[in-house]
């Protein structure tokens, strides 16, 4: 793809529908920050950026060194048109290698230094799509009250590898690359020397991007991060409650669109219902997935491939765009009852409003 018009900014805006005005006072007063890591399919990336773009927010787009040079050129054109979209070229990315988290962290650091007073950080891959409008996200994130939102799993010890003989700087916790973090948490993570030590340690492990975020926010006895939680206690509580009333919790886990503790990103793994097709154990959403997707409480969905049943991708984008410019009533109050939020307020585990929501933290 090449944008040949001399009026490049108007061409990009008109072709992909970038919104160029702040749509409400609430959104203006609560800007967001995004790190987006991309490596191919510039058309899908441009539609994605336009779906998430609002002029008050900050964006860092990291482009893999394996991407076509034309992709980088077009994204630099986008930066020229929208200065709040920062573009950086990075070394080649490959699934499971250290450069994935290293590149993500480069954007993370850049956004931490931004003069824009953004309130919450979110990671996006180039194949994500929004499930909520920017205004709905703002209202949800306010309910989170600076708490981190991430999935949590026990760290697979075999990922350390034989060359890592020294202990990690923090007890390792597995999580996905998708996370929600407040500005204060981001600043604290960038400032602590433990982050650099953790990155160095993870550079010699397998799939290090899945061992970074919650290792930092999930070890409060060693590192206190705003909005963090004790990952070991959360996993222990999950195991405990699942054995107390197994039938009730099994029923909850089968609900196709339950509210749950992890609302950053919706993803369907192998073994769950996927109406599209599986790739690397994860669902590429198709047209028949749309009704379930639109019921989810999550902020974004992963993953869509524009070349596979593109109607599914564009239907989601169209629905969110319609709600963006014609808002509908939205109740964000359930998000204040997310276990991470209540735990951060000092609510004991067994007094949580919805302990069952912890059943879906990955």
DOVODREN-710253 format. One record per residue: residue in three letters; x, z, y of N, C-alpha, C, CB in turn. Coordinates in steps of 0.05 Angstrom, whole numbers, plus 5000, padded with zeros to 4 digits. Glycine has a CB too. Layout:
N
AlaXZYXZYXZYXZY/...
END
This chain:
362
Unk501750004976500050005000501850005025498150255000/Unk501149835044502549835070500549815093504549595071/Unk500949985113499249975136500549805157498650265147/Unk499549565161500849365177499949365206500449095166/Unk497649495211496549495238498449625258493849625239/Unk498549515282500149645303498749895313500549455327/Unk496149915308494650155315494550335291491750085326/Unk496850435282496950575257495250825256499850645251/Unk495350985277493851235277490851185274494451395302/Unk489751005289486850955287486250825260485950765310/Unk488050665249487650545223487550765201489850345216/Unk489450945202489451165182487051345185492051345186/Unk486351415210484051585215481451445205483751645245/Unk481051195211478651055204478450995175478350795220/Unk480650915162480650845134480051095117483250725126/Unk481251325124481051555107479351785118483851655101/Unk478351755142476451945152477552205160474351985133/Unk479852215173480952465183479252575206483952425193/Unk478652835204477152965225479053045247475553215214/Unk478452985272480353035294479453245313480952775309/Unk477353395307476453605325475753855309473953515342/Unk476254085322475554335310472554365310476954575324/Unk471354435287468454415285466954675292467754345257/Unk468354895294466955145302468955345313465555265277/Unk467955535328469755745339470955915317468155925359/Unk469255965297470256125274472655995261468056165254/Unk472555735257474855595245477255585263473955305237/Unk476755555289478955545309480455805309477855485337/Unk479056025306480256295307481556375280478256495315/Unk481156215260482156285233483456045219479856395215/Unk485655945230487055715219488255775191489155605238/Unk488455575175489555605148492155445145487555505127/Unk493655505124496155355119496255255090498655545125/Unk497255015087497354895060500154785055495354665058/Unk501154835030503454695020502454494999505554895007/Unk503054245003502154034985504553894973500253825000/Unk504753884946506953754933505953504920508253954912/Unk507253274927506253014917508552844907504752864940/Unk507952654889510052484879509152204873511152604853/Unk506452144874505551874869502751834880505651814839/Unk501851584880499051504887498451584916497051634868/Unk499551434934499251484963496351464972500951294979/Unk494751294959491951274967490451534961490551034952/Unk490851644937489551894931490552124949490051964901/Unk493052124955494252334972492952315000497252304974/Unk492652075011491452055037488552135037491651765047/Unk487052065017484252165015484152465012482752034991/Unk486052584997486152874994486853005021488252944973/Unk488852905035489553025061487253005080491952875072/Unk485852785081483552755099481352955092482452475099/Unk481053015066478953205057479553485066478653185027/Unk482153555066482953825074483653855104485253915057/Unk483953635117485153635144483153735165486053365151/Unk484253925182482854005207485054065227481054265202/Unk484653995252486853995272488054275277485953885297/Unk486554485272487554755277489354865255485254945282/Unk489254735231490854835208493654725209489454745182/Unk495354835190498054745187498454635158500154965193/Unk499954415156500354295130503254225126498554035127/Unk504354285103506954195095506754025070508954435091/Unk507553775072507353585049510153535040505853325057/Unk510753615015513353575003513253334984514353824988/Unk514953134989514852884974517252884954514952644993/Unk516652844929518652834909520552594914517452804881/Unk523152634908525052424911524552194891527752534906/Unk522852234872522152024853519951844863521252144826/Unk518751914886516551754897517651494909514951914918/Unk515951294911516651044924517351104953514450834922/Unk519350954963520150994991517750935010522550814998/Unk516050745002513750675019511850915022512250435007/Unk511651085002509951315004510951505025509851464976/Unk513551545026514751725046514451605074517751765040/Unk514751335076514351205102511551245113515050905100/Unk509551205095506751235104506151525112504851145081/Unk507251715096506751995103508152075129507652175080/Unk510351945135511651995161509951875184514451875162/Unk508551655178506651545197504451755202505451275188/Unk503451875180501352075182502252305200500552185154/Unk504752395196505852605213505852525242508652685204/Unk506652275248506652185276503952195288507751895277/Unk501852145272499052145281497952435283497351985263/Unk498752605264497752875262500153065260495852915237/Unk501253155283503653315283503553575267504453385311/Unk501153675261500853915245501153855215498254055250/Unk501653605208502353535180505353485179500653285170/Unk506853675170509753655168510353525141511153925171/Unk512253335141512953195116515953235111512352885118/Unk516653315086519453345079520053195053520153645077/Unk522353065052523152935027524753135011524952685033/Unk524253144985525453334967526853194944523353544957/Unk528453334928529553214904527353134884531553414891/Unk528052964865526052874845524853114830527252684825/Unk522153104827520753314812520153224784518153394827/Unk520253414766519453364738517953604728521953294720/Unk515853564713514253794704515953984689511953694685/Unk515754244696517154454682519854514692517354384654/Unk520954354711523654414720523654584746525154154726/Unk525954694753526154884775525454764801528954994776/Unk525854504805525354384831522454404840526254094831/Unk520554444821517754464828517354714846515954484802/Unk518254944837517955184853519855184877518355434835/Unk522255074873524155054896522954894919526754944886/Unk521754674912520454504932518054644945519554234920/Unk516454764929514154914939515055134958512455034916/Unk517155274951518155484968519355384994520355644953/Unk520455144994521455015019519154985039522754745013/Unk516854895029514454875046513455155055512154725032/Unk513555345036512755615041514355735064513055785015/Unk516955695062518755795084518155665110521655755076/Unk517755405109517155255134514655365147516854945128/Unk512555405131509955505142510255785153507855485121/Unk511955945140512356225149513456225178514156375130/Unk515056025184516356005211514555875232518955855209/Unk512255765223510555615242509455795264508155495226/Unk509355685288508255825311505155845310509055695337/Unk503955675294501055685291500255955278499955445274/Unk498356095289497656365278495756345254496356535300/Unk496556185234494856155211494556415196495955935192/Unk492356435181491556695168492056705138488756755173/Unk491656475124491956475095493456225086489256495081/Unk495056255065496556035053495255955027499556115049/Unk495255695021494355584996496155354987491355494998/Unk496755354961498255134949496354924938500155234926/Unk497154664942495554444930497454254916493954294952/Unk496654154893498053924881496753674891498053944850/Unk497953444887496853194897494353094883498952984896/Unk493453244862491053164847488853364849491853114818/Unk488953534870486853734875484753614894487953994886/Unk482353734893480153664911478753914920478153454898/Unk477753924945476354164954473654194941476054154984/Unk472954444935470154504926468654654947470254674900/Unk470054724969468754864992469654725017469555164992/Unk467954735038468654635064470754815077466154595082/Unk471954725098473854895112472455155123475154745136/Unk470055125134468655355144467955555121466055265157/Unk467055445098466555625075469055765066465355455052/Unk471355615066473855745058474555975077476155535058/Unk474255925103474856135123473156375118474256025152/Unk470556345112468756565107469556715082465856475106/Unk470356565061471256685036473856845041471656475015/Unk475756725054478356855058478157105075480256665071/Unk476257105094475757355109474857575091473657305131/Unk473257505071472257705052474557815034470057585034/Unk476557645030478857735013480457955028480657505006/Unk480257965054481458185070484458215064479958445064/Unk485857995065488757985062489758025033490058195079/Unk487958045014488858074986489857804975486658184968/Unk491757824957492657584943490657514921495557634930/Unk490457254916488657164894490156974876486057034905/Unk490557054851492156894832491156954804495156964835/Unk491856774786491356834758493656994747490856564742/Unk493257134725495257314714495257294683494757614722/Unk497557264672497857274643500457424636497856994631/Unk500657524612503057644603505257434602502757784575/Unk507657504611509857314612510857254583512157414629/Unk511056994576512156924549515156954549511356634542/Unk516157154534518957224535520856994527519457464517/Unk519756804511521456584502522156394525519956424481/Unk520856424548521456244571524056324585519156254591/Unk525056564579527556644592529956474584528056944586/Unk530056414558532256244549534756414542532956034569/Unk536556294528538956434518541056474539540056294494/Unk541056314560543156334580542756554600543456064594/Unk540356664601539756874621540157144607536756854631/Unk542557244609543257494595542657744613546157494587/Unk542657704639542157924658539157964661543457874685/Unk538258214667535458264671534358134696534858564671/Unk531858064698530757954722530558164744527857834717/Unk530558084769530458274791527758424793530858134818/Unk525658314780523058444779521958374751521158334802/Unk520158544740518858474715517258224718516958704706/Unk517658024700516457764703513557764695517957564687/Unk511857614710509057584704508457284705507257744724/Unk506857194686506056914686503656864704505556814657/Unk503656644719501356564735501656264741501156734762/Unk499556144751499755864758501055834786497055724757/Unk501555584793502755534820500655574842503955254821/Unk498155564835495955594854495655894862493355484844/Unk495555944888495256224897494156224926497956374896/Unk492856444933492056494960493556734970488956534963/Unk494856714993496456935004496056955034499456884999/Unk495757205044495457245073498057185087494557535079/Unk497957145114500357095130502257325128499557045159/Unk501257575128503057805127504557805100501458065130/Unk503057745078504357735052506557525051502357685030/Unk505957285062507957075063510457155078506656815076/Unk510057275101512357365117514057575102511357485144/Unk512657755088514157965073515657835050512158175062/Unk514557645037515857515014518257355023513857334999/Unk518057225046520357065057522557255066519456895080/Unk521857485076523857665088525357835067522557855107/Unk524157895044525458065024527657915009523458185005/Unk529958035006532157904990531457864961534658054992/Unk529458014951528557994923527557714917526458204916/Unk526357574937525357304932527557114925523857204957/Unk529757124940532056954934533257014907534156974956/Unk533457264901534557354875532757254852534857654874/Unk530157274856528257184836528456874831525357254843/Unk528656724853528956434851531456364836528956304879/Unk533656504842536156444828535856504798538456614840/Unk534556724792534256794763532456594749532957074761/Unk530256514762528356324750529556044746525856314767/Unk531555984761532755714759533955664731534955674780/Unk534255884716535255854688533155914667537656044684/Unk530655904676528455944657526755694653526656184666/Unk524855704634523155474628520555504644522555454598/Unk519655294657517255284674517255514694514655294656/Unk519255524711519555754730517355764750522155734744/Unk515955544756513855554776511555734767512755274782/Unk511355784740509255954730510156244728508355854703/Unk512356314740513356594739514056704766515756604720/Unk513256574787514256644814512356824830514756394829/Unk509956714836508156854855507457134847505656694859/Unk506357164823505357424815507557624808503357404792/Unk509857514800512157694797512757834824514657534787/Unk512357694846512857814872510557994882513357594893/Unk508057914877505858074888504758264867503557884897/Unk505658254842504458414821506158644811503858244798/Unk508258724827509958944820510259144843512758844811/Unk508059284850508059444874509959684873505359554879/Unk510659774849512560004847515359924855512460124819/Unk515959664853518659564861518659424887519659374839/Unk516459264892516259104917513359114927517158814912/Unk513059244950510359264962509859024980510159534977/Unk507858864971507058634987504158664995507358364970/Unk503558615020500758635030498858485012500558525059/Unk496758625003494758494987495458464958494058234997/Unk497758584950498658564922497058744903501558624920/Unk497858744878496458894858498458954835493958754847/Unk497659144818499359204794498559024771499159504787/Unk500058814766499258624746499058744718501258394745/Unk500858924711500759054684498159204681503159234680/Unk497259354702494859514700492359324698494559694725/Unk492459104713490158914711489958804683490558684732/Unk492158724671492058614644491258824624494858494636/Unk492159064627491359284609488359334611492959544615/Unk487259344636484459384640482859154628483759414670/Unk483758914631482358684619482158724588483858424625/Unk484358804576484358844547482459074539487258904537/Unk482359284556480759514550477759444551481359744569/Unk476959314573474059264576473059064557473459174605/Unk474758884548473858674529473158794502475958464526/Unk474359034496473759164471471459364472476259304461/Unk470659434497468459624500465759504493468459744528/Unk465259274505462659134500463258844495460759174525/Unk464258784471465258514465463058304468466458514437/Unk460658364459458558164459457858084488456058284445/Unk457658284506456958224534459158064547456458494549/Unk461658134542463857994555464257714543466458154552/Unk463757684518463857414506461757234518463457434475/Unk459357344523457257194536458057114564454657354537/Unk459257294579460157234606462257014606461357484620/Unk464057024587466256824586465156544580468256904565/Unk462856534567461656274561460056154584459856294537/Unk459556314605458056214628459755984641457456444649/Unk458455754647459955524657460755564686458355274653/Unk459355734701460055764730459756054739458155584747/Unk461256234726461056514734462756574759461856694711/Unk461956774774463756884794465957024778462257074814/Unk468357014788470557144773472757234792471656964752/Unk474757374781476857484798478657274810478557674782/Unk479157054796480956844805479356614816482856754782/Unk479456574843477856364855479556164871475856494874/Unk482156174868483855994882483455704873486756074879/Unk483555654846483355384836481955374810486155264833/Unk480055184807478555154782479954944764475655064787/Unk480555014740481854834721480754884693484954884722/Unk480354674678479354694651481554634631476854504647/Unk482054824614484254794594483154704567485755054591/Unk484954614550484254524523482754754509486754444508/Unk480554684496478954884483476454944498480555144479/Unk476354874524473954894540472654624544474555024568/Unk470154624554468654374555469754194578465654434559/Unk470553954570471553754589470053494584474653724587/Unk468753394604467253144601468952904609464653144618/Unk471352954619473252744626475052694602474852804651/Unk477652734607479552714585481852914589480752424582/Unk483053004567485253194569487953054572485253364544/Unk489553174589492353084592494053334596492652884616/Unk496053364579497753604580496053864579499553604605/Unk494153864561492354094556490454164579494054334550/Unk490353994599488654044622486753814627490354094648/Unk484253874635482153674639482653504664479453804640/Unk482553244660482253054683479253014686483752784679/Unk478053104708475153114710474052834712474353274735/Unk471652804700470152554700467452594713469852444672/Unk465852384713463252384727461452604716461952114725/Unk461452644690459652844678460453134684459452804648/Unk462853174695463753444703462653524730466753454703/Unk461653334746460853394774458853624776459753144786/Unk456653634761454753854765455954134762452453824746/Unk457754154742459054414737461054474759460454424710/Unk462554274768464554314789463254424815465954054795/Unk460954314822459754384847458454664846457554184855/Unk458254784823457255054820459455264820455655084795/Unk461955184819464155374816464555534842466655234809/Unk465455784840466055944863468855894875465856244856/Unk470455724861473155674869473355514895474655544847/Unk475755524907476155364932476855074926478455494948/Unk478355024905479154754898478854714868482054694908/Unk478954454860478854374832481354214825476354214825/Unk482354254801484754124791484154024762487354304791/Unk484053764756485353554770483653304769488153514760/Unk484153124788482852864789484952644790480952844814/Unk484652434775486352194777484551974787487652124749/Unk485351864810483651664823483151414806484851584850/Unk484951364788484751124771482951184746487451034761/Unk482151434742480451504720477751594731481751734702/Unk475651454725472951514734473051594764471651734717/Unk473951424782474251494810471651594823475251264825/Unk469351524812466851614824466651924824464451504808/Unk467952054804467852344803469352464827469152444777/Unk471652354833473252444856471752404882475952304856/Unk470752154886469552094911466852224915469251794914/Unk465452284893462952434895463452714906461552444868/Unk465552844895466253114905467053104934468553224888/Unk468752914942469552884970467252834988471652664973/Unk465452664979463052594996461252845000461452364983/Unk460852994978459153234980460353434999458853364952/Unk462953484997464253675015464253575044467153735006/Unk464653315048464553205075461853235087465352905074/Unk459753195072456953225082456453505091454953145061/Unk457453705074457053985082458854065105457654165058/Unk461053925108462853985131461553925157465453825128/Unk460253695159459053605184456153685187459353305187/Unk454953765165452153875165452154125149450053655155/Unk453154345159453454595143450754695132454754815160/Unk450854805108448554925096449055225094448054795067/Unk446955385091447355675089449255745066444655815085/Unk451155915071453155985051453456285051455855845056/Unk453156415027453456705025456156765014451156815006/Unk457856875031460656945022460857235012462556895045/Unk458757385014458857675008459857734979456257805012/Unk459157574958460257644932463257644930459157444912/Unk464557504947467557494946468757754954468557274964/Unk467357924969468358184977468358374953466658304999/Unk466958294931466858464907468758374886463958464896/Unk470458174892472458094873474258334866474257854884/Unk474858384841476458624834478958664850477158604805/Unk480558444855482958474871482358594898484358204874/Unk480158514910479358614937478658904936477058444948/Unk476958974916476159254913478559434906473959284892/Unk480259344888482559504881484359554905484159364859/Unk484559354923486159384947484959584966486459114961/Unk482359624964480959824981481160104969477959744985/Unk482360124945482660384933480460444912482660594953/Unk478860254905476760304884478160324857474660074885/Unk477560534841478760554815477760334796478060834803/Unk479260264776478560054757475760084746480560034735/Unk475160324737472560364723470260404743472660614705/Unk470760384769468660384789468260114802469260594810/Unk469559904791469259634802466359544800471159444788/Unk465459394820462759294820462359104797462159154847/Unk464358934791464158734770466658734753463558454782/Unk467058924736469458924719469658684701469559174702/Unk467258564695467358324677468758084690464458254669/Unk468858084716470157854730473057834723469757874760/Unk474258064715477058064707477557914681478158354704/Unk475357854666475657704642476657414648472957694627/Unk476157324672477057054679479157064701474656874687/Unk481557134694483757144713485856934705484957424715/Unk485256754688486956524682485456314668489356614664/
END
